[in-house]
Amino acid sequence: MGNKDLLDALKKALDMEIKGHKFYQDISQTCKNNITKDTFKFLVKNETFHIENIEKFYNNLKEKGEFPEVDLNNIKNKRADELHIFSKNIKELKEKIEPNDDDKKACEFAMNFENAGYKYYENMLKNAKDEKLIKLLKFLLSEENEHYEGIKELYTYLTDSANWFMYDEGSFPQG
């Protein structure tokens, strides 16, 4: 893959992350319950981080013809506690929240969006040769997967909270 193709692919990734950021920003302001709102605010922060890093790669490739050195693992380790915001919030809440269709639809859209992002980065990874780009793509794949799983957990909670609590606490009916 030549530099022009890489720039095009990074530009598309950047546009995708910007759209995600806007969607999560908009939906976080209209959510009806705090857990959904906090989850989408968390995703806004993450999308901002993705945008910044993809921009670094894009600009460095465009200006210098190479990718920058970025320690994404160190960054991920520093943010590890944040990645479980949803589970922590629900465990602390322990009360029934009346989900609404808008929050459920937002989760469905977000899961599809994160899945599409995962597939895009997976496809880019297949063609990547540069080790720095490979690191970025693996990082983004991991992030997209974690986002998807968190949103899926939220969706499960919104659509079937009684069973979510049973599953999360490991209390299953014995038969």
N, C-alpha and C positions, 0 to 999 in steps of 0.2 A: 504494500500500500504506500503510494507516494505521499509527499507532504500535502499536496492539494487535496487528495482524498481524505487524509487524516484531518485536515482543517475542516473539511465539509462534515465529516463524521462528528467531530468535536462540536461544531456549530449546531448540528442537529441535536446532540446530547444536551448542549447548553439551552437551546430553545425548549426542549422537553422538560428540563429541570425548572426553567422559568415558568412554564405553564403550570407545573405542579405546585410551585411556590405560590403562584397567584390563586390557584384553586384552593389550596390549604389555607391561605390567608383569608380569602373570602368566606370559606365555610366555617372557619374558626370563629368568625364574628356573628354567624347566624345560628350556630348550634344551640339546641335547647337545653342540653345538660352539660355540666362541668367536665365530666369525664371525656365526652366527645370533644368538647372545646379544647381541653388541655392536650388531648392526643393530637389534634390538628395543629395546635400552636407548636407542639414539639416538632411536628413534621415541617412546619414553616422554618424553624431553626435549622433543621437538617438539610432542607432544600437550599437554604442560603449557603450553608457550608459546601454543598455539592457544586453550586454555581461558582463560588469563589475558586474552588480547586480546578474545575474544568476550565474556567477563564485563565487561570495560571498556565495550564497546559496549552491552551489555544494560543494565548499571547506569546508565550515563550517559543512555541513552534513557529509562529508567524514572524516574530522578530529575530530569533536567533537560530532557527532551523533545528532546534532540539527541545526535548522535554525537560522540565525542571526537576530537581531532586526534592521530593516532598515525603516526609515521614508520616505516612497515613496510619500506620499501626500505632504509633505513639499517640496520635490524635484520637484514634478509636479507643484506646485504653483509658484515656482521660475522660471520655464521654460514656464509658460503659454503664455507669449507674443511670444515666439519663435514658438509656435504651429500654428500660423496664418501667417507664413512667405509668403506662396504662395498668399493668398488673398491680403495681403499688397503690395506685389510686382506688381501684376497685376493692382491693383487700382492706383498705382503710375505711372505705365507705360502708360496705355491708348493708346496704339498704336498697330497696327496689326503686329503680328509676323508670319512669314511664317513657319508653323509647317512642320516637315519632318516625314517621315515614321518611321525612327529609334527612334525618341523621342516618337512617339505614341506607337510603339511596346514596348519600355522600360516601358511606363506607364501601358500598358496592362499586361506585365509580373509582374510588381511591384504590381498591384492590386491583381493579382492571388496569388502572394507570401504572401502579407499581409493577404489576406483572409485565406490562408492555415495556417498561423501562428495563426490567431484568432481561427480557428477551433481546432488547436492543444492545445492551452491554455484553451479553453473552455472544451475540453475533460479532460485535466488534472485537471481542477477545479472540475469537477463532482466527481473525486475520492480523492480530497484533504481533509485531516482531520486537518492538522496543521494550526492554525490561521495565522502564519507568511507566510506560503506558499500561503494560500488563498489570503492574501494581495498582495503578489507579482504577483500572477496570475491575479487578478482583475486589478492591475496596468498595466500589460502587455496587457491584453484584451483591456483596454481603449486606450493604446498607439497604438496597431495594428489597432483599429477602426479609430482613428484619422489619422493615416498614410494613411489608405485606403481612407478615405474621402478627404484628401488633394490631393492624387494622382488622385482620380476620378475627383476632381475639375480641376486639371491641364489637365487631359485628355479631359474633356469637353471643356476647353478653347482651347486646341490644335486642336480639331476636329470641333468646332463650336463656334469660338470666338465672332461672332456678337450676337448670341443668349445668350452666356454667359454674355456679358456686359448688354444686355437688362434685363436678369433675375437678375443679381447682383444689378443693379441700380433700379430695380422695375419698369422699363418702358416697359409696354406691350402694343401692339397695341390694340386699342379699336375697337370693332366691333359691 
